Amino acid sequence: MKHINTALAIFALAASSTAFAAVNFDTFDTNGDGVISQQEASVNAQLVEIFADLDTDQNGELSKEEFARVQ
């Protein structure tokens, strides 16, 4: 069930990204350090919901590669 919810959340985030074409990795990486922190992700409830699932190396940040899973 968790995988279904995660898949739905990823789809919703991707759909919202499509709806707001300017939303991409760089939009979330507001300090330009090459990763999305949990604080930076907090501006998007859907990204917050799936953050832990996307953070495959569990370092508390999303790399471009990890974030690309929602594209």
C-alpha positions in Angstrom: 0.0 0.0 0.0 2.9 2.4 0.8 4.3 1.9 -2.7 0.9 2.8 -4.2 0.7 5.9 -2.1 4.2 6.9 -3.0 3.5 6.3 -6.7 0.4 8.5 -6.5 2.3 11.2 -4.7 5.1 11.1 -7.3 2.5 11.3 -10.0 0.8 14.3 -8.3 4.1 16.1 -7.9 5.0 15.5 -11.5 1.5 16.7 -12.6 1.9 19.8 -10.5 5.3 20.3 -12.0 3.7 20.1 -15.4 1.0 22.6 -14.4 3.7 25.0 -13.1 6.3 24.6 -15.9 8.9 26.6 -13.9 8.9 24.0 -11.1 12.1 22.0 -11.5 15.1 21.0 -9.4 16.5 24.5 -9.5 13.2 26.0 -8.3 13.5 23.9 -5.1 17.3 24.3 -4.7 16.9 27.9 -3.6 20.4 28.2 -2.2 22.0 26.7 -5.3 24.1 24.1 -3.5 23.1 21.3 -5.8 20.8 19.5 -3.4 17.3 20.0 -2.1 17.2 20.1 1.7 14.1 19.1 3.7 13.7 22.8 4.5 13.8 23.7 0.8 11.3 20.9 0.0 8.9 22.2 2.7 7.4 24.7 0.2 5.6 21.8 -1.6 3.4 19.4 0.5 3.6 16.7 -2.1 7.4 16.8 -2.2 7.5 16.7 1.6 5.2 13.6 1.6 7.6 11.6 -0.7 10.9 13.1 0.4 12.0 10.1 2.3 11.2 7.7 -0.5 13.1 9.8 -3.0 16.1 10.2 -0.7 17.5 6.8 -1.6 20.9 7.4 0.1 19.1 8.6 3.2 21.3 11.7 3.7 18.4 14.1 4.3 18.9 15.8 0.9 17.7 15.2 -2.6 20.3 15.1 -5.4 19.4 15.9 -9.0 19.3 12.2 -9.7 17.0 11.4 -6.8 14.7 14.3 -7.7 14.6 13.2 -11.3 12.4 10.2 -10.3 9.5 12.6 -10.3 10.2 14.1 -13.7 
